[in-house]
Amino acid sequence: MFNGIVEAIGTIKNIHTTHGSVDFSISNPDDFDDLFVGASVAVNGVCLTVTRFSQHEFEVTAVPETLRVTNLSCLKQGDKVNLERAMKADSRMGGHYVQGHVDTVGEVLAIQQEGNALLVKIGVIPKITKYLVKKGYVGLDGMSITVIDVDQDGFTVTFIPQTQMATIVGHYQKGTKINIEVDILGKYVEKMLGAHIPCNPI
C-alpha cells in the first residue's frame, strides 16, 4: 500500500528480458537504505517486489500481465521513473490510498502552462472516466493528484511546481503514456450496488 507521494526519481540502469518477463535494474536513492528482498516499491505507480539490491541499485521484475496494462513496457535504459516505498502505519498520509494496481494507461493530450503550474489533459478509455469525479483523487505514475475536470474524452489535472520538480512530470509531453490507478472506493461501491440492483432484461 502506498499514499501517492513520490519519494525519489530513479534511473533505469539495465533491462533484461527472460521468458516474457522483464527485470529492471534501477538506481537506488541514497535514502532508500531500508530495502530488502521482498520489499514493495512503486515504480511509476506499479507495485513491484525487490528481487535484488545493493548500495547503488535494486532490481524488480515485471511479468507479462504487468507489462500489458502499464507503461513499463515503454521504458528504456536511462529513463527516469517515480519511486515510492510502501507506506508505514505510523506515518502521516499526505495523499490517498494507492494500491499500485494500475487500471489502464492514459495519454497526455495537451499541456498548458498556467502561471508556474501545468494544466494537463489526459485521455483514457471511456470505461475509466466513470470512476473519476471532479475534485476526487487519481493515481498518475504513482502520484496522488486531484482531478480538476472530467469529460467523455478524459480528464484534466494540474501539477504544482513542487510536483514538477520532485517527479517525472518535467519529462511529460504530448503523447506521453501515463499509468492510471483510479480510487478503489468507486470500484467497491460499484461492486456492492451491482449485487443488489437487478439487471433489466434486454
C-alpha positions, 0 to 999 in steps of 0.5 A: 500500500502506498499514499501517492507521494513520490519519494525519489526519481530513479534511473533505469540502469539495465533491462533484461528480458527472460521468458516474457518477463522483464527485470529492471535494474534501477538506481537506488536513492541514497535514502532508500537504505531500508530495502530488502528482498521482498520489499514493495516499491512503486515504480511509476505507480506499479507495485513491484517486489525487490528481487535484488539490491545493493548500495547503488541499485535494486532490481524488480521484475515485471511479468507479462500481465504487468507489462500489458496494462502499464507503461513499463513496457515503454521504458528504456535504459536511462529513463527516469521513473517515480519511486515510492516505498510502501507506506508505514502505519505510523506515518502521516498520509499526505495523499490517498490510498494507492494500491499500485494496481494500475487500471489502464494507461492514459495519454497526455493530450495537451499541456498548458502552462498556467502561471508556474503550474501545468494544466494537463489533459489526459485521455483514457478509455471511456470505461475509466472516466466513470470512476473519476469525479471532479475534485476526487483523487487519481493515481498518475505514475504513482502520484496522488493528484486531484482531478480538476475536470472530467469529460467523455474524452478524459480528464484534466489535472494540474501539477504544482511546481513542487510536483514538477520538480520532485517527479517525472512530470518535467519529462511529460509531453504530448503523447506521453503514456501515463499509468492510471490507478483510479480510487478503489472506493468507486470500484467497491461501491460499484461492486456492492450496488451491482449485487443488489440492483437487478439487471433489466432484461434486454 
